[in-house]
Amino acid sequence: VTISPDGDILTNDVSSEHQQVQIAFDLCNTLQMKCPTATIIDEYRGALLRRIKRPELAYQSYHQAVQKSKQNMSAKEGEFDQNSNEHVALIVNFVSTSILASASAREAGMDFQQQANYLVDAEKVALPLFQSMEKAIDMDEQAKVAFKDQMVELYNNIGICLKKQGSLKQAREFFMKALEINPKDGHALVQLASVDDGNSVYDVVSNVKELDPEYVSALFDGYSSRFESELVDVLQYKGHTLVYDALQKAFKTGGKPPLHVKKIVDLGCGTGLLGELVANEMPWVEVLGVDLSQQMVDESRERKSKRGRNVYAAVSNEEAVQFLSTLEEQSVDCILASDVFIYVGDISKVLEESSKRLVDNGLVGFTVESYEGSKADRGLRLLPSGRFGHSRSYIDEVAKVAGFEVLSWEDCVLRQQSHVDVLGASVILKKI
């Protein structure tokens, strides 16, 4: 793709994707002439340039969006009351474009100070209004929610920038600021765990028992298109094979014969790696999938077995406990979850609901990441990786309460992370 200095596409490539990109750029150019002060056009142009791997030009577009946002605020100064929805919208737009400019500056190789300047300027503009927001009678609730969400994102981005600079103490302070606004914000909790020093934020991290489902859903929506290529090829992920192999061993040592298995549920099915193993080797089984990510659901619905059939009889887009509650009691033979509980956290409700839906002696197979546990967290903790670790004692405890026994526990390597083994276990529980 050939691009002029101002971002116009100059190629006549006739491939479908390039045609779509060229049409989008043409639209940007046309709208720019009609709406010269609209920042969203520059933001969209920046997104297109990021898509075709031109980070320097993308940065220029986002920088232009910030400048226009500043000009728009100056032009409207005095026109609106400070607490009016219109004024709040201008501030929110400036914060949003500043965050995008900072991120694009990082991708373009700009130094940390240049990245941080956008975020610092945004906080200076937004903070006075944010501090007085609760007393603002002219601001409606929707505007307040939008403003709060943007401030959480701003503080998270400042924290990430400081973290990359090595200023971990300051980074923790900004992640805590984000959590003061929204105590359940998944990004802030994960980032806080990544800079946990075992002291100043220990109580906060140790008390995290679950992540916001919307955070997890968005995480995997953005990851779906490259999920298998990165997870399997790069990170050498093998959770799906570990769970399947453990299940087959369980059939031989303590479960029903495989030919008697009629229905299996694949929790957090992702793109269908585990479901495909079941469909290929146990084609008589009805496999049901469920995942929080709509993008993952779309991928898994298209997955075929080696016989050319759909891997899943059906795939649902919902939370695991909610999905299990819709099934008939004692209608499922096995419930599987490959690298799922590391994002669920506390699995007590999942096991409780699983027990209701499983037949007598039914099995639950899953993987967990290793964690020794402490008195403060009872063996469940959000790790610096952004995933939950589960201790053997925690699994023993919640399994017993839900009516299961631990049939097998095999320590293993789940994947690589930064060229280091991620240790965990494949686990099979049996309903008693």
C-alpha positions as CSV (number, residue, x, y, z in Angstrom):
1,V,0.0,0.0,0.0
2,T,1.4,3.4,-1.0
3,I,0.4,6.4,1.1
4,S,1.1,10.1,0.6
5,P,2.5,12.2,3.5
6,D,-1.0,13.4,4.5
7,G,-2.3,9.8,4.7
8,D,-4.1,9.4,1.3
9,I,-3.9,6.0,-0.3
10,L,-2.3,6.2,-3.8
11,T,-2.3,2.5,-4.8
12,N,-4.8,1.1,-7.3
13,D,-4.6,-2.4,-5.7
14,V,-7.8,-4.2,-6.6
15,S,-7.8,-6.8,-3.8
16,S,-11.0,-6.8,-1.7
17,E,-9.3,-5.7,1.6
18,H,-7.3,-2.9,-0.1
19,Q,-10.4,-1.7,-1.9
20,Q,-12.2,-1.5,1.4
21,V,-9.3,0.5,3.0
22,Q,-9.2,2.8,0.1
23,I,-12.9,3.5,0.2
24,A,-12.6,4.2,3.9
25,F,-9.8,6.7,3.3
26,D,-11.7,8.4,0.6
27,L,-14.6,8.7,3.0
28,C,-12.3,10.3,5.6
29,N,-11.1,12.8,3.0
30,T,-14.6,13.7,2.0
31,L,-15.9,14.1,5.5
32,Q,-12.8,16.1,6.5
33,M,-13.8,18.8,4.0
34,K,-17.4,18.8,5.3
35,C,-16.6,18.6,9.0
36,P,-13.1,20.0,9.5
37,T,-13.4,20.2,13.3
38,A,-14.7,16.6,13.9
39,T,-12.0,14.6,15.8
40,I,-13.6,11.3,15.0
41,I,-12.5,11.5,11.4
42,D,-8.8,11.8,12.5
43,E,-9.3,9.0,15.0
44,Y,-10.8,6.7,12.3
45,R,-8.0,7.6,9.9
46,G,-5.5,6.7,12.6
47,A,-7.3,3.4,13.1
48,L,-7.0,2.6,9.4
49,L,-3.3,3.5,9.4
50,R,-2.7,1.3,12.4
51,R,-4.5,-1.5,10.5
52,I,-2.1,-1.2,7.5
53,K,1.0,-1.0,9.8
54,R,1.8,2.7,9.4
55,P,2.3,3.7,13.1
56,E,4.0,7.0,12.4
57,L,1.2,8.3,10.2
58,A,-1.4,6.9,12.6
59,Y,0.3,8.9,15.4
60,Q,0.0,12.1,13.3
61,S,-3.7,11.5,12.8
62,Y,-4.3,11.0,16.5
63,H,-2.2,14.0,17.4
64,Q,-4.3,16.0,15.0
65,A,-7.4,14.8,16.8
66,V,-6.0,16.0,20.1
67,Q,-5.3,19.4,18.6
68,K,-8.8,19.7,17.2
69,S,-10.3,18.7,20.5
70,K,-8.3,21.4,22.3
71,Q,-9.5,24.0,19.7
72,N,-13.1,22.8,20.1
73,M,-12.9,23.3,23.9
74,S,-11.4,26.8,23.4
75,A,-14.0,27.8,20.8
76,K,-16.9,26.7,23.1
77,E,-15.4,28.3,26.3
78,G,-18.0,30.3,28.1
79,E,-20.7,29.1,25.8
80,F,-21.8,26.2,28.1
81,D,-22.1,26.0,31.9
82,Q,-19.1,24.1,33.3
83,N,-21.4,21.3,34.6
84,S,-23.6,21.0,31.5
85,N,-23.7,17.8,29.5
86,E,-22.3,19.7,26.5
87,H,-19.2,20.8,28.4
88,V,-18.7,17.3,29.8
89,A,-18.9,15.8,26.3
90,L,-16.1,18.1,25.2
91,I,-14.0,17.1,28.1
92,V,-14.7,13.4,27.6
93,N,-13.7,13.7,23.9
94,F,-10.4,15.4,24.8
95,V,-9.6,12.7,27.3
96,S,-10.5,9.9,24.8
97,T,-8.4,11.4,22.0
98,S,-5.5,12.0,24.4
99,I,-5.5,8.3,25.4
100,L,-5.5,7.2,21.8
101,A,-2.7,9.7,20.9
102,S,-0.6,8.4,23.8
103,A,-1.1,4.8,22.7
104,S,-0.2,5.6,19.1
105,A,2.9,7.5,20.3
106,R,4.0,4.3,22.0
107,E,3.4,2.3,18.8
108,A,5.3,4.8,16.8
109,G,8.3,4.5,19.1
110,M,8.0,7.9,20.8
111,D,9.7,8.2,24.2
112,F,7.8,7.8,27.4
113,Q,7.7,11.5,28.1
114,Q,5.9,12.2,24.8
115,Q,3.5,9.4,25.6
116,A,2.9,10.7,29.1
117,N,2.4,14.3,28.1
118,Y,-0.9,13.6,26.4
119,L,-2.2,11.8,29.5
120,V,-0.9,14.5,32.0
121,D,-2.6,17.2,29.9
122,A,-5.8,15.3,29.8
123,E,-5.9,14.9,33.6
124,K,-5.2,18.6,34.1
125,V,-8.2,19.4,32.0
126,A,-10.6,16.8,33.4
127,L,-9.7,16.6,37.1
128,P,-11.3,20.0,38.3
129,L,-14.6,19.0,36.6
130,F,-14.4,15.5,37.9
131,Q,-13.9,16.6,41.5
132,S,-17.0,18.7,41.4
133,M,-19.1,16.3,39.4
134,E,-21.1,14.8,42.3
135,K,-22.4,18.2,43.2
136,A,-23.3,19.1,39.7
137,I,-27.1,19.3,39.4
138,D,-27.1,20.1,35.7
139,M,-25.2,17.0,34.7
140,D,-27.4,13.9,34.0
141,E,-26.5,10.4,35.2
142,Q,-25.6,9.2,31.7
143,A,-23.0,12.0,31.3
144,K,-21.6,11.2,34.8
145,V,-21.2,7.5,34.0
146,A,-19.5,8.3,30.7
147,F,-17.1,10.7,32.5
148,K,-16.3,8.2,35.2
149,D,-15.6,5.5,32.7
150,Q,-13.2,7.8,30.8
151,M,-11.4,8.8,34.0
152,V,-10.9,5.1,34.9
153,E,-9.4,4.5,31.5
154,L,-7.2,7.6,31.8
155,Y,-5.8,6.6,35.2
156,N,-5.2,3.0,33.9
157,N,-3.3,4.4,30.9
158,I,-1.2,6.7,33.1
159,G,-0.5,3.8,35.4
160,I,0.6,1.6,32.4
161,C,2.8,4.4,31.1
162,L,4.5,4.7,34.5
163,K,4.8,0.9,34.8
164,K,6.7,0.8,31.5
165,Q,9.0,3.5,32.8
166,G,9.7,1.4,35.9
167,S,8.0,3.8,38.3
168,L,6.0,1.0,40.0
169,K,5.0,2.9,43.1
170,Q,3.5,5.7,41.1
171,A,1.8,3.2,38.8
172,R,0.2,1.5,41.7
173,E,-1.2,4.9,42.9
174,F,-2.9,5.5,39.6
175,F,-4.4,2.0,39.4
176,M,-5.8,2.6,42.9
177,K,-7.3,5.9,41.7
178,A,-9.0,4.0,38.9
179,L,-10.4,1.5,41.5
180,E,-11.6,4.2,43.7
181,I,-13.9,5.2,40.9
182,N,-14.8,1.7,39.8
183,P,-13.8,-1.0,42.4
184,K,-14.6,-3.8,39.9
185,D,-12.7,-2.5,36.9
186,G,-11.0,-5.5,35.4
187,H,-8.1,-3.5,33.7
188,A,-7.2,-1.8,36.9
189,L,-7.3,-5.0,39.0
190,V,-5.2,-6.9,36.5
191,Q,-2.7,-4.1,36.2
192,L,-2.5,-3.6,40.0
193,A,-1.8,-7.3,40.4
194,S,1.0,-7.0,37.9
195,V,2.8,-4.5,40.1
196,D,1.9,-6.0,43.4
197,D,4.9,-5.7,45.8
198,G,3.3,-8.0,48.4
199,N,2.9,-5.1,50.8
200,S,1.1,-1.8,49.8
201,V,-1.6,-3.4,47.7
202,Y,-1.6,-6.9,49.1
203,D,-5.0,-6.6,50.8
204,V,-6.6,-5.3,47.6
205,V,-5.3,-8.0,45.4
206,S,-5.8,-10.8,47.8
207,N,-9.5,-9.9,48.1
208,V,-10.1,-10.1,44.4
209,K,-12.2,-13.3,43.8
210,E,-13.5,-12.6,40.3
211,L,-13.1,-10.4,37.3
212,D,-15.8,-8.3,35.6
213,P,-17.3,-10.6,32.9
214,E,-17.4,-7.6,30.5
215,Y,-13.6,-7.2,30.9
216,V,-13.0,-10.9,30.2
217,S,-15.4,-10.8,27.2
218,A,-13.7,-7.7,25.7
219,L,-10.3,-9.3,26.3
220,F,-11.1,-12.3,24.2
221,D,-13.2,-10.5,21.6
222,G,-10.0,-8.6,20.8
223,Y,-7.9,-11.8,20.9
224,S,-10.2,-14.1,18.8
225,S,-8.7,-13.6,15.4
226,R,-5.2,-14.5,16.5
227,F,-6.1,-16.8,19.4
228,E,-4.9,-20.1,18.1
229,S,-1.8,-18.9,16.2
230,E,-0.4,-17.1,19.2
231,L,-1.6,-19.4,22.0
232,V,-0.7,-22.7,20.3
233,D,2.1,-21.9,18.0
234,V,3.9,-19.1,20.0
235,L,3.0,-19.9,23.6
236,Q,2.9,-23.7,23.1
237,Y,-0.5,-23.9,24.8
238,K,-1.7,-27.4,25.5
239,G,-4.5,-27.0,28.1
240,H,-7.1,-28.6,25.7
241,T,-5.0,-31.8,25.3
242,L,-4.2,-31.9,29.0
243,V,-7.9,-31.9,29.9
244,Y,-8.9,-34.4,27.2
245,D,-6.1,-36.8,28.2
246,A,-7.0,-36.5,31.9
247,L,-10.7,-37.2,30.9
248,Q,-9.7,-40.4,29.0
249,K,-7.6,-41.6,31.9
250,A,-10.6,-41.0,34.2
251,F,-12.9,-43.1,32.0
252,K,-10.5,-46.0,32.5
253,T,-9.9,-45.6,36.3
254,G,-13.1,-44.4,37.8
255,G,-15.7,-43.1,35.3
256,K,-18.2,-44.7,33.0
257,P,-17.1,-46.3,29.7
258,P,-16.7,-43.6,27.0
259,L,-19.4,-45.2,24.8
260,H,-21.9,-44.5,27.6
261,V,-21.2,-40.8,27.5
262,K,-23.9,-38.9,25.7
263,K,-23.5,-35.2,26.5
264,I,-20.4,-33.0,27.3
265,V,-20.4,-29.3,28.1
266,D,-17.4,-27.2,27.1
267,L,-17.2,-24.2,29.4
268,G,-15.3,-21.2,27.9
269,C,-15.0,-23.1,24.7
270,G,-13.1,-20.4,22.9
271,T,-12.4,-21.2,19.2
272,G,-13.2,-24.9,19.9
273,L,-9.8,-26.6,20.5
274,L,-11.1,-28.9,23.2
275,G,-14.5,-29.4,21.6
276,E,-12.7,-30.6,18.4
277,L,-10.7,-33.2,20.3
278,V,-14.0,-34.6,21.7
279,A,-15.8,-34.5,18.4
280,N,-13.0,-36.2,16.6
281,E,-12.4,-39.0,19.1
282,M,-16.0,-39.4,20.5
283,P,-18.2,-38.6,17.5
284,W,-21.3,-40.1,19.2
285,V,-21.3,-37.4,21.9
286,E,-23.4,-34.2,21.8
287,V,-21.0,-31.3,22.6
288,L,-22.4,-28.0,23.9
289,G,-20.2,-24.9,24.0
290,V,-20.5,-21.7,25.9
291,D,-18.3,-18.6,26.0
292,L,-18.5,-15.0,27.2
293,S,-16.9,-13.7,24.0
294,Q,-19.2,-13.3,21.1
295,Q,-16.3,-13.4,18.7
296,M,-15.1,-16.7,20.2
297,V,-18.7,-18.0,19.9
298,D,-18.7,-17.1,16.2
299,E,-15.4,-18.9,15.6
300,S,-16.4,-22.0,17.4
301,R,-19.8,-22.3,15.6
302,E,-17.9,-22.6,12.3
303,R,-15.5,-25.2,13.6
304,K,-15.7,-28.7,11.9
305,S,-14.5,-32.1,13.1
306,K,-12.3,-34.3,10.9
307,R,-15.5,-35.8,9.6
308,G,-16.7,-32.5,8.3
309,R,-19.5,-32.0,10.9
310,N,-20.0,-29.1,13.3
311,V,-17.9,-29.7,16.4
312,Y,-20.7,-28.3,18.6
313,A,-24.4,-29.1,18.6
314,A,-24.9,-25.5,19.9
315,V,-22.8,-22.7,21.2
316,S,-24.1,-20.1,23.6
317,N,-22.9,-16.6,24.4
318,E,-23.3,-16.2,28.1
319,E,-21.7,-16.7,31.5
320,A,-20.9,-20.3,32.6
321,V,-23.2,-20.4,35.7
322,Q,-26.1,-18.8,33.8
323,F,-25.7,-21.3,31.0
324,L,-25.5,-24.3,33.3
325,S,-28.7,-23.2,35.1
326,T,-30.6,-23.5,31.8
327,L,-29.8,-27.3,31.5
328,E,-32.0,-30.1,32.8
329,E,-30.8,-31.6,36.1
330,Q,-28.7,-34.7,35.8
331,S,-28.6,-34.4,32.0
332,V,-24.8,-34.0,31.4
333,D,-22.1,-36.6,31.6
334,C,-19.0,-34.4,31.7
335,I,-18.3,-30.7,32.1
336,L,-14.9,-29.5,30.8
337,A,-13.1,-26.2,31.2
338,S,-9.7,-25.8,29.6
339,D,-7.8,-22.7,30.9
340,V,-11.1,-21.1,31.9
341,F,-11.1,-21.0,35.7
342,I,-7.9,-18.9,35.6
343,Y,-10.3,-16.1,34.4
344,V,-13.2,-17.1,36.6
345,G,-11.5,-16.9,40.0
346,D,-13.8,-18.3,42.6
347,I,-15.3,-21.5,41.0
348,S,-17.6,-22.5,43.9
349,K,-20.8,-21.4,42.1
350,V,-19.6,-23.1,38.9
351,L,-19.1,-26.4,40.8
352,E,-22.4,-26.0,42.7
353,E,-24.3,-25.6,39.4
354,S,-22.3,-28.4,37.7
355,S,-23.2,-30.8,40.5
356,K,-26.9,-30.2,39.8
357,R,-26.6,-30.8,36.0
358,L,-24.3,-33.8,36.1
359,V,-25.5,-37.4,36.2
360,D,-24.4,-39.6,39.1
361,N,-20.7,-40.1,39.0
362,G,-20.4,-37.4,36.4
363,L,-17.0,-35.7,35.8
364,V,-15.7,-32.2,35.8
365,G,-12.3,-31.7,34.0
366,F,-10.3,-28.5,34.0
367,T,-6.9,-26.8,34.4
368,V,-5.6,-24.4,37.0
369,E,-2.5,-22.4,37.4
370,S,-0.3,-23.2,40.3
371,Y,-0.5,-21.1,43.5
372,E,0.6,-22.2,47.0
373,G,-1.9,-20.0,48.8
374,S,-1.9,-18.0,52.1
375,K,-4.1,-17.4,55.0
376,A,-5.1,-14.0,53.5
377,D,-6.5,-15.5,50.3
378,R,-7.4,-19.1,51.1
379,G,-5.5,-20.4,48.1
380,L,-7.2,-18.2,45.4
381,R,-5.3,-15.2,44.1
382,L,-5.1,-12.9,41.1
383,L,-1.5,-13.4,39.9
384,P,0.8,-10.8,38.3
385,S,0.0,-12.5,35.0
386,G,-3.6,-11.2,35.2
387,R,-4.9,-14.7,35.7
388,F,-6.1,-16.5,38.9
389,G,-4.0,-19.1,40.6
390,H,-5.7,-21.9,42.6
391,S,-4.0,-24.0,45.3
392,R,-4.7,-27.7,45.8
393,S,-6.2,-27.0,49.2
394,Y,-8.7,-24.5,47.6
395,I,-9.8,-27.0,45.0
396,D,-10.2,-29.7,47.6
397,E,-12.3,-27.4,49.8
398,V,-14.7,-26.1,47.1
399,A,-15.0,-29.5,45.5
400,K,-16.1,-31.1,48.8
401,V,-18.6,-28.4,49.5
402,A,-20.2,-28.9,46.0
403,G,-20.4,-32.6,46.3
404,F,-17.3,-33.8,44.4
405,E,-14.1,-35.8,45.1
406,V,-10.8,-35.2,43.4
407,L,-10.4,-38.2,41.2
408,S,-7.0,-37.0,39.7
409,W,-4.6,-34.1,40.0
410,E,-1.6,-34.0,37.6
411,D,1.0,-31.3,37.8
412,C,1.9,-30.0,34.4
413,V,3.2,-27.2,32.2
414,L,0.2,-25.3,30.7
415,R,2.0,-23.0,28.3
416,Q,5.0,-20.7,27.9
417,Q,5.1,-17.0,29.0
418,S,8.1,-14.9,28.1
419,H,9.9,-18.2,27.4
420,V,9.2,-19.5,30.9
421,D,7.0,-22.5,31.7
422,V,3.6,-21.6,33.3
423,L,3.0,-24.4,35.8
424,G,-0.4,-25.7,36.7
425,A,-2.4,-28.9,37.0
426,S,-5.1,-30.8,35.1
427,V,-7.8,-31.9,37.5
428,I,-10.7,-34.3,37.3
429,L,-13.5,-34.2,39.9
430,K,-16.1,-36.9,40.3
431,K,-19.6,-36.3,41.6
432,I,-20.4,-38.3,44.7
